[in-house]
Amino acid sequence: MMHSRDTDTVYARIKICDIYQTLMSTSAATSACSAKDVATIRSWLNKLFFLIDVGVPGMPALFTPSSQARNTDSSKIDCTKLLVPVIPDLVPVRLSTRSLTLAPQDETAPKWSRNFLREDILWIAHYRPTPHASKTATINV
């Protein structure tokens, strides 16, 4: 997965690449993390981050609960039980069919002008409903 190459995204001051590599590692420590960070990451396994087999042998995907807060209203879905994928930064994958001025794989183009999986997911969430969703509704999807 691209998680091992995502050096920009951090959670609790720990890089996603370090989280993924530590969770995938069977050894006691990894070279990129301090012993404290490794212990913290290992405590998150199957609580905050989940490694789920998605059909690629030896490369499970990283998932997390869609919300860390439980809803007190019993009629609503418990979002702490709903897992969503952690989308690595700069994944050159597209879901939409919208036209692009530059290809996401064009490494010579500046990052802001390329469209990656994160941007595509946000675009779909914003333009899926008609009329277009507000910024708040887009974030809540």
TAWOTA-V243822 format. One record per pair of residues at least 24 apart in sequence whose ideal C-beta (glycine too) atoms are under 7 Angstrom apart, sorted by the first residue. I is the first residue (numbers start at 1). J is the second residue. D is the distance in Angstrom with one decimal. If there is no record, write none. Layout:
i=I j=J d=D
i=I j=J d=D
//
This chain:
i=1 j=59 d=5.3
i=1 j=61 d=5.8
i=2 j=88 d=4.0
i=2 j=91 d=5.0
i=3 j=62 d=5.2
i=3 j=86 d=6.9
i=3 j=88 d=5.1
i=6 j=88 d=4.0
i=6 j=89 d=4.8
i=8 j=89 d=4.8
i=9 j=88 d=7.0
i=9 j=89 d=4.9
i=14 j=40 d=7.0
i=14 j=41 d=6.5
i=16 j=86 d=6.7
i=16 j=88 d=6.6
i=19 j=49 d=6.3
i=20 j=62 d=5.6
i=23 j=49 d=6.3
i=23 j=51 d=5.6
i=50 j=83 d=6.0
i=61 j=85 d=5.8
i=62 j=86 d=4.3
i=87 j=117 d=5.6
i=87 j=118 d=5.2
i=87 j=121 d=6.7
i=90 j=116 d=5.3
i=91 j=116 d=5.5
i=91 j=117 d=4.0
i=92 j=116 d=6.3
i=93 j=117 d=4.6
i=94 j=120 d=5.4
i=95 j=120 d=4.9
i=95 j=121 d=6.8
i=95 j=124 d=6.3
i=96 j=120 d=5.2
i=96 j=123 d=5.9
i=96 j=124 d=5.6
i=98 j=123 d=6.7
//
